[in-house]
Amino acid sequence: MKKNYCIKTTIFLLFLNLILALPIQAQVTIGNNEKPEKYSLLQIKDKAAVEGEQPDAATAVTGGLLLPRVELEKKTELLPFVTPEVVAANDAEYQKKKLLHTGLIVYNLIENQEEDLCRGVNQWTGKEWECFQIKKGQAIFTINNCSTDIKVFGEYGNGVALTGSNYVAIKVNVEKIGTYSISATVTDSQNDNGYFFLASGEFMSLGEYTIILLGMGTPANFQTDEFTVAINGVRLNGENSPCTFNIQVKDTSIRPKYTMNCSLTQVQGEYYEEKVLDATNYIEVTLTVDPSSFTAPYEIETNEVDGIKFKGSGILTSSPQIVRLYGEGVPFDQRDKKFYIKTNSESSTATCIAEVFIIIPPKRLMAIGYTATRYGYNWAQVGGTSSNTTVGKITKSNWMITDPMNFGPLKTSIVRYSGFTNKGTAEFANGIATINNTDNLYLRRQGYYSGASMNTQFERDVLGYNDIKGMDIVVIGWTEQAGWNMTDAQADVLRRFCQQGGILLVFNESTALNTTLLRTFFQKSDITTVSGAANPAGSLYRFANNPTDPVLNGPFGNISGLLWGEDASTTRYATNLPLEEVELYSSNKNILSSASVEVENAATAFRHRELPFIWVGDGGFTSGSIDLIGVTSLTICPFLIGDKVINGVTYQNYPLPKVFGSSTNKAYNSVFAANAFAWCIKKAEELKRSLGN
C-alpha cells in the first residue's frame, strides 16, 4: 500500500512536518525572526510589526502561502492521492487514513457538478472534500412547460418605456442549488426592438420556483416580437430546445376613444369562497368605439374586492365591440362584491358597476321519510308536473329545494348555492340511492334503517366510511308510527353528527322516534312526545315573535309572529324540554281551540341553541297536494308553492302561504321550511370552515 498520501512535491507541507516535529521549539515563525502570536503554532510573515500599528495590519509584502494544486476526482475519496485499487479495497487501514488526514487542505483546479466538487480551496473533513467558499456553483434548472409556465404581464406600446408592471413570470424546477441567470431576448437579434427581460440570483434549495424577469428598455416599433429564453446564458431548456413567447407592442399613436354600455355588462362564471378564479370567471363589457380609434389599445380593469379583480386589454377593432375582463385572485369572503369598471378611454371617464355573488359549494343531503304518496313527505322524492296550474308541482318540497331560482347559482337565485340535483326525473327514480362521492341528494325510504341490525349502515351513511364522505345535512320527514324503529345508537349517531358540524332538520310526528331522538339530544330521560285531543288536523300554531331569528326571518320572508298549520292527523309536542337550551318557535297551543292550554316547557317547533338541529312535531308539515281538494282544504296539505314576481322576475316554485285552519287565517309552512333549508345550507358552510372539515 502506498505510504505517503500527501503530494510528494508539496515541499512546504513536508517542511512543516519537520518543524512541528522539532522538540526544541513549540512555535515557529517563517519569514522573519519574530516570535509568533501566542496561539499560533506556525506563523508566516515577512514584514516586521510597527509599534502603534493596528493589530490586523498587513504582515507580508512579498508573497503568500501557495497550496498544492490538484484535480480532485471523488467527493468522498482521497483521489488522486491514492490508487483506484486502494479505494476499491476500502479496507480498515484506508478508513483509518481517511480520518488521520482530516484537515488536509488543497486547491482544486476543476469544478465537478456531478460530484459536487467546487473549484478553489477544499479541505478534507475525514469523510469528504468540503469547499471553503460559500460559492455553490451554477444552479441546474429547467422550465417544465414552455406553453403554460411562462406568463407575460403589462402593456407594451412603441415609444413607452417599460416599468415595474412589465415583467415575465417563469416557473422553473430547480434540480441543483447555486447561482442562476435567466434572460429573454428577441429570437433574431437583427429584429431587436429595444427591450429585453432579465433576472439573476441564487437558489438556496431544490423544488419549483417562479422567477420574475423584469423588463428593461423602450420598444421602438409597434409589432409582434418573439423572445427566446436563455438559462445561465445558454438558449436551451435543459437538453431540449429553448422556450419562446410573443409580445405584441401596440401602436400608441392612435388614441383609444370609446364608451361602455353599462346596461349590457354581464358577469359570467360561478364564484366560490377560497376557490381560485379561472377562465370561466369574467365580466363581459360592450364598447361603443369611435372609428378613428380602430387599432388603438384598450385597457379596462376593476378595483380589487376581497382578493379578486378583473382586467382585460386588446385592440379596438369594431363598434360595438364585446370584450372580456378576466378575473384573477381568490375570494376570501362570502359577501356580495361590487366592482367599479374603469377604462383608458380618452373620450369618456364614466365607470360601470358589476356585482359578483359568492356561491355556497355543494352540500351532501340525505332525506329519510315516507315515499308511498306524492305529498312530498320525503324531500328527495321526485314528482312530475301537474297539468293543472293551480295545483302546480307534485312533491312540492322537492321541487322547492331543487329549483335553482330558490337555491341555485343564478344571479336571481334567492339563496346563492350550487344547488341540489335529483338522480332521476320519475317519481321514485331515486329509490334507495347508493351513497357515493358524486351525488349531493340521497333518498332513504322510511323503514330502511329500522332496527339495531342497521346501526352500522346508518352510521356509515351519515358520518362517512373509508373514502366515502358523510352527509352535511340530514332531513327527516314523516314516518308512520312504526315506519322507522330508530334505535338509541342511531339517535346517538345523529347527535354526534351535529356535534361534528352536520345539520339535522326534522319534520316528524312518530311518538317513539321523537322520544328516542329528543332524549338522546338533550340527555334528559323524562322528555316525552304527546298528541293531544286539542291538536287535531287543521290546528294552527303561532310562531314566536322574533324577527332577528334566521329561520323566522330568512331569505324567503319574515314569518315572525305568523302561523303554521297541522296536516291531516295530530300534532306531537315535546314536554319537559330544557327551554334554556332551545330557541322556541311554537308552543303546544292551538290558537283555534279554546280547550288547548299552553303547557310549560313544551314545544311543537324549536331550534337547538348549541347544536345545529331544528325540530317540528308534524310529519305533514311539508305536505302538498296533487288535487284541487287538497289545495283548497283547510285541514290538509298546508305546504304550498307557486308563482311569485320579485323585482320583475317570476319565481315558479316559490314558497307561499296557504289559507288554512279557517278562511281568515294563513299557514306559512312552506316559507318556514324554505328559510330553515337556507339556514341549513349556510350553517353547514359556516361550520365546515370553523371546524376545518
C-alpha positions as CSV (number, residue, x, y, z in Angstrom):
1,M,0.0,0.0,0.0
2,K,1.1,3.5,-0.8
3,K,2.6,5.1,2.5
4,N,2.6,8.7,1.6
5,Y,-0.9,10.1,0.9
6,C,0.1,13.7,0.5
7,I,1.5,15.3,-2.6
8,K,5.2,14.4,-2.7
9,T,6.1,17.7,-4.3
10,T,4.5,19.8,-1.6
11,I,7.7,20.9,0.0
12,F,6.1,23.3,2.3
13,L,4.0,20.6,4.0
14,L,7.0,18.3,4.4
15,F,8.9,21.2,5.9
16,L,6.0,21.9,8.2
17,N,6.0,18.4,9.4
18,L,9.8,18.7,10.2
19,I,9.3,22.0,12.0
20,L,6.4,20.6,14.2
21,A,8.5,17.5,14.9
22,L,11.3,19.6,16.5
23,P,11.2,19.2,20.2
24,I,13.3,22.4,20.8
25,Q,10.6,24.9,20.0
26,A,6.8,24.5,20.0
27,Q,6.0,27.6,17.9
28,V,7.6,28.8,14.7
29,T,7.7,32.0,12.5
30,I,8.7,31.7,8.9
31,G,9.9,34.8,7.1
32,N,11.5,36.8,10.0
33,N,12.8,36.3,13.5
34,E,9.8,37.4,15.4
35,K,8.1,35.2,18.0
36,P,4.7,34.1,16.6
37,E,1.4,35.1,18.2
38,K,0.6,33.3,21.4
39,Y,-1.9,30.7,20.0
40,S,-0.2,30.2,16.6
41,L,1.9,27.1,16.1
42,L,3.1,28.4,12.7
43,Q,3.2,32.0,11.5
44,I,4.3,33.1,8.0
45,K,5.3,36.8,7.7
46,D,8.0,38.9,6.1
47,K,7.0,42.3,7.5
48,A,8.1,43.3,11.0
49,A,5.5,44.7,13.3
50,V,5.5,48.5,13.8
51,E,4.7,50.0,17.2
52,G,1.2,51.7,17.2
53,E,0.1,49.8,14.1
54,Q,-3.3,48.2,14.0
55,P,-3.2,44.5,15.2
56,D,-4.8,43.4,11.9
57,A,-2.3,45.3,9.7
58,A,-0.6,43.6,6.8
59,T,2.2,41.1,7.8
60,A,3.5,40.2,4.3
61,V,4.5,42.2,1.2
62,T,6.5,39.7,-0.9
63,G,4.2,36.6,-1.2
64,G,1.8,34.2,0.4
65,L,1.1,30.5,1.0
66,L,0.9,28.6,-2.2
67,L,-1.3,25.5,-1.7
68,P,-0.8,22.3,-3.7
69,R,-2.9,22.4,-6.9
70,V,-4.7,19.2,-7.6
71,E,-7.6,17.8,-9.7
72,L,-9.9,16.1,-7.2
73,E,-11.9,13.2,-8.6
74,K,-14.4,12.0,-5.9
75,K,-16.3,13.9,-3.2
76,T,-15.8,11.1,-0.7
77,E,-12.4,9.7,-1.7
78,L,-8.7,10.8,-1.3
79,L,-8.2,10.5,-5.0
80,P,-5.8,11.3,-6.8
81,F,-3.5,10.8,-3.7
82,V,-4.3,7.0,-3.5
83,T,-4.6,4.5,-6.3
84,P,-8.1,3.3,-7.5
85,E,-7.2,-0.1,-6.1
86,V,-7.0,1.3,-2.6
87,V,-10.4,3.0,-3.0
88,A,-11.9,-0.3,-4.3
89,A,-10.4,-2.3,-1.4
90,N,-11.9,0.1,1.1
91,D,-10.2,-1.7,3.9
92,A,-9.8,-0.8,7.6
93,E,-6.4,0.8,7.0
94,Y,-7.8,3.1,4.3
95,Q,-10.7,4.1,6.6
96,K,-8.2,5.0,9.3
97,K,-6.1,7.0,6.9
98,K,-9.2,8.9,5.9
99,L,-9.6,10.1,9.5
100,L,-6.0,10.8,10.0
101,H,-6.0,13.2,7.1
102,T,-8.8,15.3,8.5
103,G,-7.9,18.9,7.9
104,L,-5.8,18.3,4.7
105,I,-6.1,21.4,2.5
106,V,-5.6,21.7,-1.3
107,Y,-6.6,23.9,-4.2
108,N,-8.9,22.1,-6.6
109,L,-8.5,23.1,-10.3
110,I,-11.7,21.5,-11.7
111,E,-15.3,22.2,-10.8
112,N,-17.3,18.9,-11.0
113,Q,-21.0,19.5,-10.6
114,E,-21.9,15.8,-10.6
115,E,-19.5,15.1,-7.7
116,D,-20.4,18.5,-6.0
117,L,-16.7,19.5,-6.1
118,C,-16.0,23.2,-6.4
119,R,-13.0,24.9,-7.9
120,G,-10.9,26.5,-5.2
121,V,-9.7,25.8,-1.7
122,N,-11.0,22.4,-0.3
123,Q,-10.4,20.7,3.0
124,W,-10.8,17.0,3.8
125,T,-13.3,16.5,6.7
126,G,-12.4,12.9,7.3
127,K,-15.3,11.8,5.2
128,E,-15.4,14.1,2.2
129,W,-14.0,17.2,0.5
130,E,-15.6,20.4,1.7
131,C,-15.4,23.7,-0.3
132,F,-14.0,26.7,1.7
133,Q,-16.1,29.2,-0.3
134,I,-19.8,29.9,0.1
135,K,-19.9,29.5,-3.6
136,K,-22.2,26.7,-4.8
137,G,-21.5,26.9,-8.5
138,Q,-24.2,27.3,-11.1
139,A,-27.7,26.0,-10.5
140,I,-29.3,23.4,-12.7
141,F,-33.0,24.1,-13.5
142,T,-35.5,23.8,-16.4
143,I,-38.9,25.0,-17.4
144,N,-41.4,22.2,-17.3
145,N,-43.9,23.5,-19.9
146,C,-43.0,26.3,-22.2
147,S,-46.7,27.0,-23.1
148,T,-48.1,27.2,-19.6
149,D,-45.1,28.1,-17.3
150,I,-44.3,31.4,-19.0
151,K,-46.7,34.4,-18.4
152,V,-46.2,37.9,-19.8
153,F,-47.5,40.9,-17.7
154,G,-48.1,44.5,-18.6
155,E,-49.0,46.6,-21.6
156,Y,-46.4,47.3,-24.3
157,G,-46.5,50.4,-26.7
158,N,-44.0,51.8,-29.0
159,G,-42.1,54.7,-27.5
160,V,-43.3,53.8,-24.0
161,A,-40.5,52.9,-21.5
162,L,-41.1,49.6,-19.6
163,T,-41.9,50.0,-15.9
164,G,-42.3,47.6,-13.0
165,S,-45.6,46.4,-14.4
166,N,-43.8,45.0,-17.4
167,Y,-42.4,41.6,-16.5
168,V,-42.3,37.9,-17.4
169,A,-43.0,35.3,-14.7
170,I,-41.4,31.9,-15.4
171,K,-42.0,28.8,-13.3
172,V,-38.9,26.6,-13.1
173,N,-37.9,23.3,-11.5
174,V,-34.5,23.5,-9.6
175,E,-32.5,20.3,-9.7
176,K,-29.3,21.7,-8.2
177,I,-28.8,24.7,-6.0
178,G,-26.5,27.5,-6.9
179,T,-26.4,30.8,-8.8
180,Y,-28.6,31.4,-11.8
181,S,-29.3,33.8,-14.6
182,I,-32.2,33.8,-16.9
183,S,-33.0,36.2,-19.7
184,A,-35.4,36.7,-22.6
185,T,-34.2,38.5,-25.7
186,V,-35.6,38.7,-29.2
187,T,-35.1,35.5,-31.1
188,D,-33.5,37.2,-34.0
189,S,-31.0,39.8,-32.9
190,Q,-31.4,41.5,-36.3
191,N,-35.0,42.4,-35.3
192,D,-34.2,43.8,-31.8
193,N,-36.9,46.2,-30.8
194,G,-35.1,47.9,-27.9
195,Y,-36.2,45.9,-24.8
196,F,-35.5,42.7,-23.0
197,F,-36.1,40.8,-19.7
198,L,-33.5,39.6,-17.1
199,A,-33.2,38.0,-13.7
200,S,-30.4,36.6,-11.7
201,G,-29.8,35.3,-8.2
202,E,-29.1,32.2,-6.2
203,F,-31.3,29.1,-5.5
204,M,-30.8,28.0,-1.9
205,S,-32.9,24.9,-2.1
206,L,-34.5,22.5,-4.6
207,G,-38.0,22.5,-6.0
208,E,-40.4,24.7,-8.0
209,Y,-40.0,28.4,-8.1
210,T,-41.4,31.3,-10.1
211,I,-38.8,33.8,-11.3
212,I,-39.8,37.3,-12.2
213,L,-37.8,38.7,-15.2
214,L,-38.1,42.5,-15.1
215,G,-38.5,44.3,-18.4
216,M,-35.9,46.9,-19.4
217,G,-35.8,49.3,-22.3
218,T,-38.3,51.0,-24.6
219,P,-40.0,49.3,-27.5
220,A,-39.2,51.2,-30.7
221,N,-41.8,49.9,-33.1
222,F,-45.3,48.5,-32.8
223,Q,-45.1,44.9,-33.9
224,T,-45.1,41.4,-32.6
225,D,-41.8,40.3,-31.1
226,E,-40.7,36.7,-30.5
227,F,-38.4,36.2,-27.4
228,T,-36.2,33.2,-26.6
229,V,-35.3,32.2,-23.1
230,A,-31.7,31.6,-22.1
231,I,-30.9,29.7,-19.0
232,N,-27.4,30.5,-17.5
233,G,-26.5,32.2,-20.7
234,V,-27.5,29.2,-23.0
235,R,-30.5,29.2,-25.2
236,L,-31.5,25.7,-24.2
237,N,-34.1,24.3,-21.8
238,G,-32.0,21.5,-20.2
239,E,-31.4,19.1,-23.1
240,N,-34.4,20.4,-25.0
241,S,-34.9,23.3,-27.4
242,P,-35.3,26.8,-25.8
243,C,-38.7,28.2,-24.8
244,T,-40.1,31.1,-26.8
245,F,-43.0,33.5,-26.3
246,N,-44.5,36.5,-28.1
247,I,-45.2,40.1,-27.1
248,Q,-47.4,42.5,-29.0
249,V,-46.3,46.1,-29.0
250,K,-49.2,48.3,-29.7
251,D,-49.3,51.5,-31.7
252,T,-49.5,54.3,-29.3
253,S,-50.0,57.0,-32.0
254,I,-53.7,56.0,-32.3
255,R,-55.6,57.1,-29.2
256,P,-58.4,55.0,-27.6
257,K,-61.8,56.7,-27.7
258,Y,-64.8,54.6,-26.7
259,T,-67.6,54.3,-24.1
260,M,-69.0,51.4,-22.2
261,N,-72.7,50.4,-22.4
262,C,-73.3,49.7,-18.7
263,S,-76.7,48.1,-19.2
264,L,-75.1,45.3,-21.2
265,T,-72.4,44.4,-18.7
266,Q,-72.6,40.7,-17.7
267,V,-70.8,38.8,-15.0
268,Q,-70.1,35.2,-16.1
269,G,-69.0,32.1,-14.1
270,E,-69.5,30.8,-10.7
271,Y,-67.6,32.2,-7.7
272,Y,-66.8,30.2,-4.5
273,E,-65.0,31.4,-1.4
274,E,-61.4,30.2,-1.4
275,K,-61.5,28.9,-5.0
276,V,-59.1,30.5,-7.4
277,L,-60.7,32.2,-10.4
278,D,-60.1,30.6,-13.8
279,A,-61.0,31.3,-17.4
280,T,-64.7,30.8,-16.7
281,N,-64.8,33.8,-14.4
282,Y,-65.0,37.0,-16.4
283,I,-67.0,40.2,-16.9
284,E,-68.3,40.9,-20.4
285,V,-68.3,44.6,-21.4
286,T,-69.8,46.1,-24.5
287,L,-68.0,49.1,-26.0
288,T,-69.1,51.7,-28.5
289,V,-65.9,52.7,-30.3
290,D,-65.1,55.8,-32.3
291,P,-64.0,54.6,-35.8
292,S,-60.8,56.8,-35.5
293,S,-59.7,54.5,-32.7
294,F,-59.7,51.3,-34.6
295,T,-56.3,49.6,-33.9
296,A,-55.8,51.6,-30.7
297,P,-55.2,49.6,-27.5
298,Y,-57.9,49.4,-24.8
299,E,-57.2,48.7,-21.2
300,I,-60.1,48.0,-18.8
301,E,-59.9,46.9,-15.2
302,T,-61.8,46.9,-11.9
303,N,-60.9,47.6,-8.3
304,E,-59.9,44.7,-6.1
305,V,-62.5,43.4,-3.7
306,D,-61.9,40.7,-1.1
307,G,-59.0,39.2,-3.0
308,I,-60.3,39.3,-6.6
309,K,-60.3,41.7,-9.5
310,F,-60.9,41.8,-13.3
311,K,-59.0,43.2,-16.2
312,G,-58.7,42.9,-19.9
313,S,-56.7,44.5,-22.8
314,G,-56.5,44.3,-26.5
315,I,-57.1,46.2,-29.7
316,L,-60.1,48.2,-30.7
317,T,-61.4,46.7,-34.0
318,S,-65.1,47.4,-34.4
319,S,-68.2,49.1,-32.9
320,P,-69.9,47.8,-30.9
321,Q,-67.2,45.5,-29.6
322,I,-67.7,43.0,-26.8
323,V,-64.6,42.4,-24.6
324,R,-63.9,40.2,-21.6
325,L,-62.3,41.2,-18.4
326,Y,-60.9,38.0,-16.9
327,G,-60.9,37.5,-13.1
328,E,-57.8,36.8,-11.0
329,G,-57.2,36.0,-7.4
330,V,-59.1,34.0,-4.7
331,P,-62.2,35.3,-3.0
332,F,-61.8,35.3,0.8
333,D,-65.3,36.4,1.9
334,Q,-68.9,35.2,1.2
335,R,-70.2,38.8,0.9
336,D,-71.6,40.1,-2.4
337,K,-68.9,42.1,-4.1
338,K,-69.4,45.4,-6.1
339,F,-66.8,46.2,-8.7
340,Y,-66.2,49.6,-10.5
341,I,-65.0,49.2,-14.1
342,K,-62.7,51.9,-15.4
343,T,-61.0,52.3,-18.8
344,N,-58.2,54.1,-20.6
345,S,-60.6,55.8,-22.9
346,E,-59.7,59.4,-23.7
347,S,-63.3,60.3,-24.6
348,S,-65.1,59.0,-21.5
349,T,-64.3,58.8,-17.8
350,A,-67.5,57.0,-16.9
351,T,-67.4,53.8,-14.9
352,C,-69.8,50.8,-14.9
353,I,-70.7,48.6,-11.9
354,A,-70.6,44.8,-11.9
355,E,-71.7,42.6,-9.0
356,V,-70.2,39.2,-8.1
357,F,-72.1,36.8,-5.9
358,I,-70.2,34.2,-3.9
359,I,-71.9,30.7,-4.2
360,I,-72.0,28.2,-1.4
361,P,-70.4,24.9,-2.6
362,P,-72.5,21.7,-2.8
363,K,-73.7,20.1,0.4
364,R,-74.5,16.4,0.7
365,L,-78.1,15.9,1.8
366,M,-79.8,12.7,2.8
367,A,-83.6,12.7,3.1
368,I,-85.3,10.0,5.1
369,G,-89.1,9.6,5.1
370,Y,-92.3,8.1,3.7
371,T,-92.3,7.7,-0.1
372,A,-95.6,5.9,-0.8
373,T,-97.5,9.0,-1.8
374,R,-97.0,12.2,-3.8
375,Y,-97.3,14.6,-0.9
376,G,-93.6,15.3,-0.5
377,Y,-93.0,13.9,2.9
378,N,-89.6,12.7,1.7
379,W,-87.7,15.7,0.4
380,A,-85.7,13.7,-2.1
381,Q,-88.8,12.1,-3.6
382,V,-89.2,13.3,-7.2
383,G,-92.5,14.1,-8.7
384,G,-93.8,15.3,-12.1
385,T,-95.5,18.4,-13.3
386,S,-99.3,18.6,-13.0
387,S,-101.3,20.0,-15.9
388,N,-103.4,22.0,-13.5
389,T,-101.5,25.2,-13.0
390,T,-103.5,25.9,-9.8
391,V,-102.1,22.7,-8.2
392,G,-98.6,23.2,-9.5
393,K,-95.9,20.5,-8.9
394,I,-96.1,17.1,-7.3
395,T,-93.9,16.5,-4.3
396,K,-93.7,20.3,-3.7
397,S,-90.9,20.1,-1.1
398,N,-88.5,18.5,-3.6
399,W,-89.5,21.0,-6.4
400,M,-88.9,23.9,-4.0
401,I,-85.4,22.9,-2.9
402,T,-84.2,21.8,-6.4
403,D,-85.4,24.9,-8.2
404,P,-82.3,26.9,-8.9
405,M,-84.3,30.1,-8.7
406,N,-84.8,29.3,-5.0
407,F,-81.5,27.5,-4.2
408,G,-79.0,27.9,-7.1
409,P,-76.0,29.6,-8.6
410,L,-78.0,32.2,-10.7
411,K,-77.8,35.9,-10.2
412,T,-81.5,35.8,-9.4
413,S,-81.3,32.8,-7.0
414,I,-82.8,33.6,-3.6
415,V,-80.1,31.6,-1.9
416,R,-76.9,31.5,-4.0
417,Y,-75.9,27.9,-3.6
418,S,-74.5,25.3,-6.0
419,G,-77.9,23.5,-5.9
420,F,-79.4,20.1,-5.2
421,T,-79.6,17.7,-8.1
422,N,-82.1,14.8,-8.3
423,K,-80.7,11.5,-9.6
424,G,-83.8,10.9,-11.8
425,T,-87.0,12.5,-13.0
426,A,-89.5,9.8,-12.4
427,E,-91.5,9.8,-9.1
428,F,-89.4,7.1,-7.4
429,A,-86.3,7.2,-9.6
430,N,-84.1,8.0,-6.6
431,G,-85.1,4.7,-5.0
432,I,-82.7,3.7,-2.2
433,A,-79.7,5.6,-3.5
434,T,-76.2,4.2,-3.2
435,I,-74.1,6.6,-1.1
436,N,-71.1,7.8,-3.2
437,N,-68.9,10.9,-3.5
438,T,-70.6,12.2,-6.7
439,D,-74.2,12.9,-5.9
440,N,-75.5,15.6,-3.4
441,L,-79.0,14.4,-2.8
442,Y,-79.9,10.9,-1.5
443,L,-83.2,9.3,-0.7
444,R,-83.9,6.6,2.0
445,R,-87.3,5.2,2.5
446,Q,-88.8,5.3,6.0
447,G,-88.1,1.7,7.0
448,Y,-84.6,1.3,5.6
449,Y,-82.7,1.9,8.8
450,S,-85.2,0.2,11.2
451,G,-83.7,-1.9,13.9
452,A,-80.3,-2.5,15.5
453,S,-79.1,-4.5,12.5
454,M,-78.9,-1.3,10.5
455,N,-76.9,0.7,13.1
456,T,-73.6,0.3,11.4
457,Q,-75.0,1.1,8.0
458,F,-76.7,4.2,9.4
459,E,-73.5,5.4,11.0
460,R,-71.5,4.9,7.8
461,D,-74.1,6.7,5.7
462,V,-74.4,9.7,8.0
463,L,-70.8,10.1,9.2
464,G,-68.9,8.6,6.3
465,Y,-66.8,5.4,5.9
466,N,-63.4,4.8,4.5
467,D,-63.2,7.1,1.4
468,I,-66.9,7.8,1.2
469,K,-67.8,11.2,2.6
470,G,-70.5,11.6,5.2
471,M,-73.5,13.9,4.9
472,D,-73.7,17.7,5.5
473,I,-77.4,17.8,6.1
474,V,-79.9,15.1,7.2
475,V,-83.6,15.9,6.8
476,I,-86.2,13.5,8.4
477,G,-89.8,13.8,7.0
478,W,-92.9,12.0,8.0
479,T,-92.7,8.3,9.0
480,E,-95.5,6.1,10.2
481,Q,-95.6,5.3,13.9
482,A,-93.7,2.1,13.2
483,G,-92.2,3.3,10.0
484,W,-88.7,3.8,11.3
485,N,-87.8,2.0,14.5
486,M,-85.0,4.4,15.4
487,T,-82.5,2.9,17.9
488,D,-80.7,4.7,20.7
489,A,-77.5,4.1,18.8
490,Q,-78.9,5.8,15.6
491,A,-80.1,8.7,17.7
492,D,-76.6,9.0,19.1
493,V,-75.1,9.0,15.6
494,L,-77.3,12.0,14.8
495,R,-76.2,13.8,17.9
496,R,-72.5,13.2,17.1
497,F,-73.3,14.2,13.5
498,C,-74.4,17.6,14.8
499,Q,-71.5,17.9,17.2
500,Q,-69.2,17.4,14.3
501,G,-70.9,20.2,12.2
502,G,-73.7,18.3,10.5
503,I,-77.1,19.8,10.2
504,L,-80.3,18.0,11.3
505,L,-83.8,19.1,10.2
506,V,-86.8,17.0,11.5
507,F,-90.5,17.2,10.5
508,N,-91.9,14.1,12.2
509,E,-94.8,13.0,14.4
510,S,-93.8,9.5,15.3
511,T,-94.0,9.3,19.1
512,A,-91.4,6.6,19.5
513,L,-88.9,8.2,17.1
514,N,-89.2,11.6,18.6
515,T,-88.9,10.4,22.1
516,T,-85.7,8.5,21.4
517,L,-84.3,11.3,19.4
518,L,-85.0,14.1,21.8
519,R,-84.0,12.2,24.9
520,T,-80.6,11.5,23.3
521,F,-80.1,15.0,22.1
522,F,-80.9,16.7,25.4
523,Q,-79.5,13.8,27.6
524,K,-82.8,14.0,29.5
525,S,-84.8,10.9,30.1
526,D,-88.1,12.5,31.1
527,I,-88.8,14.1,27.7
528,T,-92.0,12.8,26.1
529,T,-93.9,13.5,22.9
530,V,-97.6,14.0,23.3
531,S,-100.6,14.1,20.9
532,G,-103.4,16.0,22.5
533,A,-107.1,16.0,21.5
534,A,-106.9,19.7,21.2
535,N,-104.3,19.4,18.4
536,P,-106.2,17.8,15.5
537,A,-105.9,18.3,11.7
538,G,-106.1,22.0,10.8
539,S,-104.7,23.2,14.1
540,L,-102.7,26.5,13.9
541,Y,-99.7,27.4,16.0
542,R,-98.2,30.8,16.3
543,F,-94.5,31.3,15.5
544,A,-92.6,33.3,18.2
545,N,-92.3,37.0,17.6
546,N,-88.5,37.1,17.0
547,P,-87.6,38.9,13.7
548,T,-83.9,38.5,14.5
549,D,-84.0,34.7,14.2
550,P,-82.5,33.5,10.9
551,V,-85.3,31.0,10.3
552,L,-88.3,33.1,11.3
553,N,-86.9,36.0,9.3
554,G,-85.0,34.4,6.4
555,P,-84.4,35.0,2.7
556,F,-87.9,33.8,1.8
557,G,-89.7,36.2,4.1
558,N,-90.4,37.3,7.7
559,I,-92.9,35.0,9.4
560,S,-92.2,36.1,12.9
561,G,-95.5,36.1,14.8
562,L,-97.4,34.4,12.0
563,L,-98.9,30.9,11.8
564,W,-98.2,27.3,10.7
565,G,-100.8,24.5,10.2
566,E,-101.1,20.8,11.2
567,D,-101.7,18.4,8.3
568,A,-104.4,15.7,8.4
569,S,-103.6,14.0,11.7
570,T,-102.5,15.2,15.2
571,T,-99.5,17.4,16.1
572,R,-97.0,16.0,18.5
573,Y,-95.5,18.3,21.0
574,A,-92.4,17.6,23.2
575,T,-92.7,18.1,27.0
576,N,-90.1,18.6,29.8
577,L,-87.8,20.3,27.4
578,P,-84.9,22.4,28.9
579,L,-86.1,25.6,27.3
580,E,-82.9,27.4,28.1
581,E,-81.3,25.1,25.5
582,V,-83.7,25.9,22.7
583,E,-85.0,28.7,20.6
584,L,-88.7,28.2,20.9
585,Y,-90.5,28.6,17.6
586,S,-94.0,27.5,18.7
587,S,-95.7,26.1,21.8
588,N,-98.3,23.4,22.0
589,K,-101.1,26.0,22.0
590,N,-103.6,25.5,19.1
591,I,-105.0,29.0,18.6
592,L,-108.2,27.6,17.1
593,S,-109.1,25.6,20.2
594,S,-110.2,27.1,23.5
595,A,-109.6,23.7,25.0
596,S,-105.9,23.9,24.1
597,V,-103.9,25.0,27.1
598,E,-100.2,26.0,26.8
599,V,-98.0,23.6,28.6
600,E,-94.9,24.8,30.4
601,N,-91.6,23.5,28.9
602,A,-93.4,22.2,25.8
603,A,-92.9,22.9,22.1
604,T,-94.2,21.9,18.7
605,A,-91.2,23.5,17.0
606,F,-87.8,24.7,18.1
607,R,-84.1,25.2,17.2
608,H,-81.4,23.9,19.5
609,R,-79.2,26.7,20.7
610,E,-75.9,24.8,20.7
611,L,-76.3,22.1,18.1
612,P,-77.4,22.7,14.5
613,F,-80.8,21.0,14.9
614,I,-84.4,22.1,14.0
615,W,-87.4,20.0,15.1
616,V,-91.1,20.3,14.2
617,G,-93.7,17.8,15.6
618,D,-95.7,17.4,12.4
619,G,-94.7,14.9,9.7
620,G,-97.2,16.5,7.3
621,F,-95.6,20.0,7.7
622,T,-94.3,19.7,4.2
623,S,-97.4,18.0,2.7
624,G,-98.6,19.4,-0.6
625,S,-101.4,18.2,-2.8
626,I,-101.9,16.9,-6.3
627,D,-105.6,17.7,-6.5
628,L,-107.8,20.7,-6.1
629,I,-109.5,19.3,-2.9
630,G,-106.1,19.3,-1.2
631,V,-105.2,22.7,-2.5
632,T,-108.4,24.3,-1.1
633,S,-108.7,22.2,2.1
634,L,-108.4,23.9,5.5
635,T,-107.2,20.7,7.3
636,I,-104.7,19.0,4.9
637,C,-101.7,20.0,2.7
638,P,-100.6,23.2,4.4
639,F,-97.4,23.3,2.2
640,L,-97.9,25.4,-0.9
641,I,-95.6,26.7,-3.7
642,G,-96.4,28.7,-6.8
643,D,-95.6,31.8,-8.8
644,K,-94.3,35.0,-7.3
645,V,-92.9,38.0,-9.0
646,I,-90.0,39.7,-7.3
647,N,-88.3,42.8,-8.9
648,G,-89.8,41.8,-12.2
649,V,-88.6,38.2,-12.1
650,T,-91.1,35.3,-11.9
651,Y,-90.3,32.5,-9.4
652,Q,-92.4,29.4,-10.2
653,N,-91.8,27.2,-7.2
654,Y,-91.7,29.9,-4.6
655,P,-92.9,29.1,-1.0
656,L,-96.3,30.7,-0.5
657,P,-98.8,31.0,2.4
658,K,-101.9,28.9,2.2
659,V,-105.4,29.7,3.6
660,F,-105.6,27.1,6.3
661,G,-107.4,26.3,9.6
662,S,-110.1,28.8,8.9
663,S,-111.0,31.0,6.0
664,T,-109.4,34.0,7.7
665,N,-106.0,32.5,8.6
666,K,-102.9,31.5,6.6
667,A,-100.3,28.9,7.2
668,Y,-96.7,29.7,6.4
669,N,-95.3,26.1,6.4
670,S,-93.5,26.4,3.1
671,V,-91.9,29.7,4.0
672,F,-90.7,28.3,7.3
673,A,-89.3,25.2,5.5
674,A,-87.6,27.3,2.9
675,N,-86.0,29.6,5.5
676,A,-85.0,26.5,7.5
677,F,-83.3,25.0,4.5
678,A,-81.5,28.2,3.7
679,W,-80.3,28.3,7.3
680,C,-79.1,24.6,7.0
681,I,-77.1,25.3,3.9
682,K,-75.4,28.5,5.2
683,K,-74.8,26.9,8.6
684,A,-73.3,23.8,7.1
685,E,-70.8,26.0,5.2
686,E,-70.1,28.2,8.3
687,L,-69.4,25.1,10.4
688,K,-67.3,23.5,7.7
689,R,-65.0,26.4,7.8
690,S,-64.9,27.0,11.5
691,L,-64.3,23.3,12.3
692,G,-61.9,22.8,9.4
693,N,-63.9,19.9,7.9
